[in-house]
Structure formats: C-alpha cells, structure tokens
C-alpha cells in the first residue's frame, strides 16, 4: 500500500538530488559542482562519457544530441571521425567520474516527512525503498502517513480488526456472483431449448391442417372450453396462482394453457378463473388495484370458478365446496362465469342479501312497472352479459339455476329458520299474481366480432362492472330503475372496444410471463437457501 500512497508524489531525478545537495553544502558544494558539471548543459553530469580520442567528458545525452548534427568536439572544435553514423563508437563511459558522482551524499527524498538521513547517490534507491518515513496507506481504510504512523494506526484501526470478516464476506459475494452467472447460463440454455421446441412445434403445426372444433349434438351439449390444438395440450406446469403454498382453489397454469393467449386463441377455464381471481382479489396485480376503493372488493364481491355453473346446471348439488366459508348473502355481487357450447358469458347476482332480508320479512316487491320509479333501494337481480346476444346462452335458464342455488344456500345456512322461495313471476293457476323477486336484466353490451374472444369479453364485463359498482365511488347502484330499464342510463355498450380486448389479451400474457419469472426466482432463492443450509459451517480462524 506504500507504493499507492507514494504514487501521487513524482520522485526528483538524480541530477535534481545533486543540485539540492550541492546547494545545501554551501561553498564546498559549489566547488564540487564546478568539477562535476557538464560544459554543455552546465548541470551535474548525467551518465558521464568522454569522447575518443580527445578525452573531454560530457553528459551522454548532451554529446549524443550534438554529434547527431556535428562532427567536431564541442570544446576544442577538433574534427571527429564517426564512421557510418555510429556515434556510440566514439563514446566511452567515464567510470571514474560516475563513481565520484555516486559517492556524493544527498538528502533522502522524504526529508520533509522527517527523515534526516543522507546517503550516497548510488545507495539512495535502496535507502528510500525502506525509509521509515516513506508515505504508506492503511491496508483497510483511507489513512495515509509514514510507515511508522501507519503501523501505529493499524493497531487500533477497526477496519483492520474486522479484516478477516470483511474478507470472508467479499469471498462470499464473489461466490454468489459466480453462482448467479452459472444460474443465468442455465436459464439461458433452458430458454434457448424452449425456443427451439417452440419453433419445432410451430413448424409441425404449419405442415398439418388446423383442428376443427366439433360441436356436439343437442343431446350431449359440450359445456367445457375444450377447443384446442396440439400445442395447446402441453401439460408442462408453468406457474401456480395464487403463488405460494398450494391450496384447494389454487390454479396450475400449463404451457398449453398459455398457448391460448396467442391471438385467435380460445380461453379455457383455467385462464378465465385465473384472471377473474386477479381482477377481484389481487391488490398487487389487479387492473383495479390503484383505485382507492379497491379495498372494499373483498367484502363486496365473490367470484365463482367456471366449474360452478357447469355443475349447478347439471343438477349436481355438490356445489357447496365453492361457498364453504363464504356467506353469499353478505356480498353485494356474485360473479358467475358461464361456459357452454364453446362460448363464455357472465352472470352477476346483485344484492342477494337484500333479497333474503325482504323475503324473510314477507316484503312484496313492487311490480315491474312501478319499479321504474324505485331509485333508492338496492334491487336484487341477475344481470346477464353475453358477447353474442342471446343466440347461444339462455339468460332465463341461467337466472333459474341461480335462483335455485340461492334458495338451496339459504336452507343450508339457516336450517332452523323459515325457508323462502324466490318467485320468478306470476305463478300458473294462482289467483295471486306475485311479481318476480329476482328480476333478470339483459343490458346491451359490446359484442365480439370473431369466434375466439368470448372469454376475454366475459372477463372485461366483470372488470368494467366492478369499476363502476365498487370502485370510483360506486356510481352504479343497481336500483329498481336501473334494472327495469336494462341499465340504458349507464350505456354499458360504450364500455370498451375490440382494440381494448386485444390489449387485454396482451396484458394477461405479460402477467403470466411475470408470474413464471417470479416462480423461477423463488426456486432459485430456495435452492440457494438449501445449499447454504447444507454447506458445512466455516471453521473459526486460529
């Protein structure tokens, strides 16, 4: 560290040392200088040489420069013979003069730092290399002083005391950097292998006709979103949502699922359920998360998975596993995605708790005509939003099954109380014309222009509805007037465009890529922790 501290100070030349020594010696030094002075540069000799055959002594640099342009002795003017320009042949080192110069005593370079030693010029380098006053730097901090000062400083320097610990930490950091580089190389290799596989699959798909969707006959209608090509059936897991410890409602998204996010891909149940969870419950990733009212979402909304309505409409009463621990009558809105005939739509049950309270109290809702003027109270209803109008899904059938579910759910949770029955409208053969307890609303909504985006439209309906019914101060109250007018005052049809749907597909694809990267990083951190736990402890320094 001494050389680093000394580098800022340019060392004086030997000639400068002699000049300083002669000056310090006064009259005696001036006499010495006269005898050891070059007659050309008038300074102390620097590598003295004499010129054959005359014997006059000069500095080697001075006489070499002279003879390169002249062929005479500088003092006497005598012509010199320099054959073929070989100046070195007429120059002979003056060893005697050099010995006299080397024997001259000169002060140490570090006299200003306290060194009082004078050394022969020939021994000066050896002295200064080991001079105790030579500047040095602490091995661990920025302190600079003489060697003696640094030695005393390092006895108490905290950085020196902690040196072994710092060295160990630096070594650990270097090891981690190496492991990170190795991990990057592995990930790069895996990514390149994945890209090669992707290119190969695409090439194979290009060589064969695309798979045609087969529509089942009415007797066995298809309710699952199963339209898929070969690349969309890859079962390789990519990530689990929500991340973390697997739960009963966790969704494992595969490589084949993600293929469906390409343009023209048909979203299946996993993708719809996954992104519906993100919209409703993910405070970090939801497109509504930045709204200050998003915190009300968990208490106001419950989203069912796509399998819920499929099993409910098949007459299967074992749907209670999707409401275990959830009081649906305490929610303002129940989101129910519906998939049937390779098409998605969305049903929203509004204010089921208000429905239960009024039914128990024997409250009779006003007729549909008078409901036009019911602006204040929340009005229970089923809103059905379908991107293909009513050509594929029966809104009445959906409303019927959801009404049956609410009755069944009330009986299950309130076995000791009076059950209630929801009227769908006037009962055939009854003298009492009861109005419907649970109205059905079918507002005009944006319509899809292709056969592949119905899942995205259903998700976007949910996002836009919650934006207005829960967030932004909840301007959409869902009251009697809204329901009776099929929400014409709110212009659902202007919520979004086809371009927004294309952007939403890209957003979901990017989110999936981010979750895959999070999974890779979590696996790497877990591997690092396991390696650290398995590594034997370091032995303490002796």
For each residue, the residues with C-beta under 8 A, 3 or more apart:
1: 4 5 136 137 138 139 150
2: 5 6 134 135 136 137 147
3: 6 7
4: 1 7 137
5: 1 2 8 135 136 137 144
6: 2 3 9 134 135 136
7: 3 4
8: 5
9: 6 135
10:
11: 109
12: 16 17 20 109
13: 16 17
14: 17 18 46 121 124
15: 18 19 43 44 46
16: 12 13 19 20
17: 12 13 14 20 21 106 107 109 121 124
18: 14 15 21 22 33 36 44 101 104 106 121
19: 15 16 22 23 33 43 44
20: 12 16 17 23 24 106 107
21: 17 18 24 25 29 104 105 106 107 118
22: 18 19 25 29 30 32 33 44
23: 19 20 29
24: 20 21 29 107
25: 21 22 28 29 30 32
26: 29 30
27: 30 31
28: 25 31 32
29: 21 22 23 24 25 26 32 33
30: 22 25 26 27 33 34
31: 27 28 34 35
32: 22 25 28 29 35 36 104
33: 18 19 22 29 30 36 37 44
34: 30 31 37
35: 31 32
36: 18 32 33 44 45 97 100 101 104
37: 33 34 42 43 44 45
38: 41 42 43 44 45 46 48 57 58 59 62
39: 42 56 58 74 75
40: 58 59 62 63 66 74
41: 38 59 62
42: 37 38 39
43: 15 19 37 38 46 59
44: 15 18 19 22 33 36 37 38 101
45: 36 37 38 48 57 58 59 94 97 98 101
46: 14 15 38 43 59 60 61
47: 59 60 61 93 98
48: 38 45 57 58 59 60 93 94 97 98 101
49: 57 58 59 60 63 91 92 93 94
50: 54 55 56 57 58 91 92 94
51: 54 55 56 58 63 73 80 90 91 92
52: 55 90 91 92
53:
54: 50 51 73 76 78 80
55: 50 51 52
56: 39 50 51 73 74 75 76
57: 38 45 48 49 50 94 97
58: 38 39 40 45 48 49 50 51 62 63 66 74
59: 38 40 41 43 45 46 47 48 49 62 63
60: 46 47 48 49 63 64 91
61: 46 47 64 65
62: 38 40 41 58 59 65 66
63: 40 49 51 58 59 60 66 67 74 91
64: 60 61 67 68 87 91
65: 61 62 68 69
66: 40 58 62 63 69 70 74
67: 63 64 70 71 80 82 87 90
68: 64 65 87
69: 65 66
70: 66 67 74
71: 67 79 80 81 82
72: 76 77 78 79 80
73: 51 54 56 76 77 78 80
74: 39 40 56 58 63 66 70
75: 39 56
76: 54 56 72 73
77: 72 73
78: 54 72 73
79: 71 72
80: 51 54 67 71 72 73 90
81: 71 90
82: 67 71 85 86 87 89 90
83: 86 89
84:
85: 82
86: 82 83 89 90
87: 64 67 68 82 90 91
88: 91
89: 82 83 86
90: 51 52 67 80 81 82 86 87
91: 49 50 51 52 60 63 64 87 88
92: 49 50 51 52
93: 47 48 49 98
94: 45 48 49 50 57 97 98
95: 98 99
96: 99 100
97: 36 45 48 57 94 100 101
98: 45 47 48 93 94 95 101 102
99: 95 96 102 103
100: 36 96 97 103 104
101: 18 36 44 45 48 97 98 104 121
102: 98 99 120 121 122
103: 99 100 120 121 122
104: 18 21 32 36 100 101 120 121
105: 21 118 119 120 121
106: 17 18 20 21 118 119 120 121 124
107: 17 20 21 24 111 117 118
108: 111 115 116 117 118 119 124 127 128 131 133
109: 11 12 17 124 128 131
110: 113 114 115 128 131 133 134 135 146
111: 107 108 114 115 116
112:
113: 110 133 134 135 146
114: 110 111 133 146
115: 108 110 111 131 132 133
116: 108 111
117: 107 108 127 131
118: 21 105 106 107 108
119: 105 106 108 123 124 127
120: 102 103 104 105 106 123 124
121: 14 17 18 101 102 103 104 105 106 124
122: 102 103
123: 119 120 126 127
124: 14 17 106 108 109 119 120 121 127 128
125: 128 129
126: 123 129 130
127: 108 117 119 123 124 130 131
128: 108 109 110 124 125 131 134
129: 125 126 134
130: 126 127 134
131: 108 109 110 115 117 127 128 134 147
132: 115 146 147 148
133: 108 110 113 114 115 146 147 148
134: 2 6 110 113 128 129 130 131 146 147
135: 2 5 6 9 110 113 144 145 146
136: 1 2 5 6 144 145 146 147 149 150
137: 1 2 4 5 142 143 144 150
138: 1 141 142 143 144 150 153 154 157 159 160
139: 1 154 160 163
140: 154 157 159 160 162 163 166
141: 138 157 159 160
142: 137 138
143: 137 138 150 153 157
144: 5 135 136 137 138 150
145: 135 136 148 149 150 153
146: 110 113 114 132 133 134 135 136 149 150
147: 2 131 132 133 134 136 150 151
148: 132 133 145 151 152
149: 136 145 146 152 153
150: 1 136 137 138 143 144 145 146 147 153 154
151: 147 148 154 155
152: 148 149 155 156
153: 138 143 145 149 150 156 157
154: 138 139 140 150 151 157 160
155: 151 152
156: 152 153
157: 138 140 141 143 153 154 160 161
158: 161 162
159: 138 140 141 162 163 166
160: 138 139 140 141 154 157 163
161: 157 158
162: 140 158 159 165 166
163: 139 140 159 160 166 167
164: 167 168 541
165: 162 168 169
166: 140 159 162 163 169 170
167: 163 164 170 171
168: 164 165 171 172 538
169: 165 166 172 173
170: 166 167 173 174
171: 167 168 174 175
172: 168 169 175 176
173: 169 170 176 177
174: 170 171 177 178
175: 171 172 178 179
176: 172 173 179 180 528
177: 173 174 180 181
178: 174 175 181 182
179: 175 176 182 183 528
180: 176 177 183 184
181: 177 178 184 185
182: 178 179 185 186
183: 179 180 186 187 524
184: 180 181 187 188
185: 181 182 188 189
186: 182 183 189 190
187: 183 184 190 191 520
188: 184 185 191 192
189: 185 186 192 193
190: 186 187 193 194
191: 187 188 194 195
192: 188 189 195 196
193: 189 190 196 197
194: 190 191 197 198
195: 191 192 198 199
196: 192 193 199 200
197: 193 194 200 201
198: 194 195 201 202
199: 195 196 202 203
200: 196 197 203 204
201: 197 198 204 205 230 231
202: 198 199 205 206 231
203: 199 200 206 207
204: 200 201 207 208 230
205: 201 202 208 210 229 230 231
206: 202 203
207: 203 204
208: 204 205
209:
210: 205 229
211: 228 229 230
212:
213: 227 342
214:
215: 222 341 342
216: 220 221 222
217: 220 221
218: 221
219:
220: 216 217
221: 216 217 218 340 341
222: 215 216 226 340 341 342
223: 310 313 314 339 340 341
224: 269 310 339
225: 266 267 268 269 272 306 339 342 344 455
226: 222 268 342
227: 213 266 342
228: 211 232 233 256 260 266 268
229: 205 210 211 232 233 259
230: 201 204 205 211 233
231: 201 202 205 234 256 259
232: 228 229 256 257 259 260 265
233: 228 229 230 256
234: 231 254 255 256 259
235: 254 255 256
236: 254 255 256
237: 240 252 253 254 255
238: 253 254 255 257 258 512 515 516 519
239: 243 252 253 512 515 516 518 519
240: 237 243 244 246 250 251 252 253 519
241: 250 251 253 274 277 278 515
242: 247 250 277 282
243: 239 240 515 518 519 522
244: 240
245:
246: 240 250
247: 242 250
248: 321
249: 305
250: 240 241 242 246 247
251: 240 241 270 273 274 277
252: 237 239 240 270
253: 237 238 239 240 241 257 258 270 271 274 512 515
254: 234 235 236 237 238 257 258 270
255: 234 235 236 237 238 258 259
256: 228 231 232 233 234 235 236 259 260
257: 232 238 253 254 260 268 270 271
258: 238 253 254 255 261 509 512
259: 229 231 232 234 255 256 262 265
260: 228 232 256 257 265 266 267 268 271
261: 258 265 267 271 505 508 509 512
262: 259 265 509
263: 502 505
264: 450 452
265: 232 259 260 261 262 452
266: 225 227 228 260 342 452 455
267: 225 260 261 271 272 344 454 455 456 459
268: 225 226 228 257 260 271 272 455
269: 224 225 272 273 305 306 307 339
270: 251 252 253 254 257 273 274
271: 253 257 260 261 267 268 274 275 455 508
272: 225 267 268 269 275 276 306 337 339 344 455 458 459
273: 251 269 270 276 277 305 306 337
274: 241 251 253 270 271 277 278
275: 271 272 278 279 459 508 511
276: 272 273 279 280 303 335 337 459 462
277: 241 242 251 273 274 280 281 282 303
278: 241 274 275 281 282 285 286 511
279: 275 276 282 286 287 288 303 459 462 463 466
280: 276 277 286 297 301 303 335 462 466
281: 277 278 286 297 298 303
282: 242 277 278 279 285 286 289
283: 286 289 294 295
284: 289
285: 278 282 289 511
286: 278 279 280 281 282 283 289 294
287: 279 463 507
288: 279 291 294 297 463 466 467 470 471
289: 282 283 284 285 286 294
290: 294
291: 288 294 467 471 472
292: 295
293: 296 297 470 471 472 473 474
294: 283 286 288 289 290 291 297 470 471
295: 283 292 298
296: 293 299 300 470
297: 280 281 288 293 294 300 301 466 470 471
298: 281 295 301
299: 296 330 331
300: 296 297 331 332 333 470
301: 280 297 298 331 332 333 334 335 466 470
302: 326 328 331 333 334 335
303: 276 277 279 280 281 334 335 462
304: 308 309 322 334 335 336 337
305: 249 269 273 308 322 337
306: 225 269 272 273 309 310 337 338 339
307: 269 310 311
308: 304 305 311 312 319 322 336
309: 304 306 312 313 336 337 338 339 347 398 401
310: 223 224 306 307 313 314 339 340
311: 307 308 314 316 318 319
312: 308 309 316 319 401 402 404 405
313: 223 309 310 340 397 398 401
314: 223 310 311
315:
316: 311 312 319
317: 320 408
318: 311 321
319: 308 311 312 316 322 323 405
320: 317 323 324 409 412
321: 248 318 324
322: 304 305 308 319 326
323: 319 320 326 328 409
324: 320 321
325:
326: 302 322 323 331
327: 330 331 413
328: 302 323 331 334 349 352 406 409
329: 352 353 355 356 409 410 413
330: 299 327 353
331: 299 300 301 302 326 327 328 334 352 353
332: 300 301 350 351 353 378 469 470
333: 300 301 302 348 349 350 351 465 466 469 470
334: 301 302 303 304 328 331 348 349 352
335: 276 280 301 302 303 304 346 347 348 462
336: 304 308 309 346 347 348 349 398 402
337: 272 273 276 304 305 306 309 344 345 346 347 458 462
338: 306 309 344 345 346 347 393 398 458
339: 223 224 225 269 272 306 309 310 342 343 344 455
340: 221 222 223 310 313 343 392 393
341: 215 221 222 223 392 393
342: 213 215 222 225 226 227 266 339
343: 339 340 388 392 393 454
344: 225 267 272 337 338 339 387 454 455 457 458
345: 337 338 384 385 386 387 388 392 393 398 454 458
346: 335 336 337 338 384 385 386 458 461 462
347: 309 335 336 337 338 382 383 384 385 398 399 402
348: 333 334 335 336 382 383 385 462 465
349: 328 333 334 336 352 380 381 382 402 406
350: 332 333 378 379 380 381 382 383 478
351: 332 333 354 355 378 379 380 381 478
352: 328 329 331 334 349 355 356 380 406
353: 329 330 331 332 356 357
354: 351 357 358 377 378 379 380
355: 329 351 352 358 359 380 406 422 437 438
356: 329 352 353 359 360 406 410 420
357: 353 354 360 361 363
358: 354 355 361 363 365 380 437
359: 355 356 362 363 420 421 422 437
360: 356 357 417 418 420
361: 357 358
362: 359
363: 357 358 359
364: 434 435
365: 358 371 435 436 437
366: 370 371 374 435 480
367: 370 371 435
368: 371 435 436 439 484
369: 372
370: 366 367 373 374
371: 365 366 367 368 374 379 439 480 481 483 484
372: 369 480 481 484 485
373: 370 480 481
374: 366 370 371 377 379 479 480 481 484
375: 479 480 481
376: 479
377: 354 374 479 480
378: 332 350 351 354 477 478 479
379: 350 351 354 371 374 439 478 479 480 482 483
380: 349 350 351 352 354 355 358 437 438 439
381: 349 350 351 438 439 440 441 478 483
382: 347 348 349 350 395 398 399 402 403 438 439 440 441
383: 347 348 350 441 442 443 465 478 487
384: 345 346 347 393 395 398 399 440 441 442
385: 345 346 347 348 442 443 445 458 461 465 492
386: 345 346 389 390 392 393 395 442 445
387: 344 345 445 446 447 448 453 454 457 458
388: 343 345 391 392 393 447 448 454
389: 386 447
390: 386 393 394 395 442
391: 388
392: 340 341 343 345 386 388
393: 338 340 341 343 345 384 386 388 390 397 398
394: 390 397 398
395: 382 384 386 390 398 399 440 442
396: 399 400 440
397: 313 393 394 400 401
398: 309 313 336 338 345 347 382 384 393 394 395 401 402
399: 347 382 384 395 396 402 403 424 438 440
400: 396 397 403 404 424
401: 309 312 313 397 398 404 405
402: 312 336 347 349 382 398 399 405 406 438
403: 382 399 400 406 407 422 424 438
404: 312 400 401 407 408
405: 312 319 401 402 408 409
406: 328 349 352 355 356 402 403 409 410 422 438
407: 403 404 410 411 419 420 421 422
408: 317 404 405 411 412
409: 320 323 328 329 405 406 412 413
410: 329 356 406 407 413 414 419 420
411: 407 408 414 415 419
412: 320 408 409 415
413: 327 329 409 410
414: 410 411 417 419
415: 411 412
416:
417: 360 414
418: 360
419: 407 410 411 414
420: 356 359 360 407 410
421: 359 407
422: 355 359 403 406 407 437 438
423: 427 434 435 436 437 438
424: 399 400 403 436 438
425: 434 435 436
426: 430 433 434 435
427: 423 430 432 434
428:
429:
430: 426 427 433 434
431:
432: 427
433: 426 430
434: 364 423 425 426 427 430
435: 364 365 366 367 368 423 425 426
436: 365 368 423 424 425 439 440
437: 355 358 359 365 380 422 423
438: 355 380 381 382 399 402 403 406 422 423 424
439: 368 371 379 380 381 382 436 483 484
440: 381 382 384 395 396 399 436
441: 381 382 383 384 482 483 486 487
442: 383 384 385 386 390 395 486
443: 383 385 486 487 488 490 492 493
444: 486 488 492 493
445: 385 386 387 457 461 492 493 495
446: 387 457 460 492 493 495 496 497 498
447: 387 388 389
448: 387 388 451 453 454 457 498 501
449: 498
450: 264 453
451: 448 454
452: 264 265 266
453: 387 448 450 456 457 498 501 505
454: 267 343 344 345 387 388 448 451 457 458
455: 225 266 267 268 271 272 339 344 458 459
456: 267 453 459 460 501 504 505
457: 344 387 445 446 448 453 454 460 461 501
458: 272 337 338 344 345 346 385 387 454 455 461 462
459: 267 272 275 276 279 455 456 462 463 504
460: 446 456 457 463 464 495 496 500 501 504
461: 346 385 445 457 458 464 465 495
462: 276 279 280 303 335 337 346 348 458 459 465 466
463: 279 287 288 459 460 466 467
464: 460 461 467 468 492 495 496
465: 333 348 383 385 461 462 468 469 476
466: 279 280 288 297 301 333 462 463 469 470 471
467: 288 291 463 464 470 471 472
468: 464 465 471 472 474 475 476 490
469: 332 333 465 466 474 476 477 478
470: 288 293 294 296 297 300 301 332 333 466 467 474
471: 288 291 293 294 297 466 467 468 474
472: 291 293 467 468 475
473: 293
474: 293 468 469 470 471 477
475: 468 472
476: 465 468 469 482 487 490
477: 378 469 474 482
478: 350 351 378 379 381 383 469 482 483
479: 374 375 376 377 378 379 482 483
480: 366 371 372 373 374 375 377 379 483 484
481: 371 372 373 374 375 484 485 489
482: 379 441 476 477 478 479 485 487 489 490
483: 371 379 381 439 441 478 479 480 486 487
484: 368 371 372 374 439 480 481
485: 372 481 482 488 489
486: 441 442 443 444 483
487: 383 441 443 476 482 483 490 492
488: 443 444 485 491
489: 481 482 485
490: 443 468 476 482 487
491: 488 494 495
492: 385 443 444 445 446 464 487 495
493: 443 444 445 446
494: 491
495: 445 446 460 461 464 491 492
496: 446 460 464 500 501
497: 446 500 501
498: 446 448 449 453 501 502
499: 502 503
500: 460 496 497 503 504
501: 448 453 456 457 460 496 497 498 504 505
502: 263 498 499 505 506
503: 499 500 506 507
504: 456 459 460 500 501 507 508
505: 261 263 453 456 501 502 508 509
506: 502 503 509 510
507: 287 503 504 510 511
508: 261 271 275 504 505 511 512
509: 258 261 262 505 506 512 513
510: 506 507 513 514
511: 275 278 285 507 508 514 515
512: 238 239 253 258 261 508 509 515 516
513: 509 510 516 517
514: 510 511 517 518
515: 238 239 241 243 253 511 512 518 519
516: 238 239 512 513 519 520
517: 513 514 520 521
518: 239 243 514 515 521 522
519: 238 239 240 243 515 516 522 523
520: 187 516 517 523 524
521: 517 518 524 525
522: 243 518 519 525 526
523: 519 520 526 527
524: 183 520 521 527 528
525: 521 522 528 529
526: 522 523 529 530
527: 523 524 530 531
528: 176 179 524 525 531 532
529: 525 526 532 533
530: 526 527 533 534
531: 527 528 534 535
532: 528 529 535
533: 529 530
534: 530 531
535: 531 532
536:
537:
538: 168
539:
540:
541: 164
542:
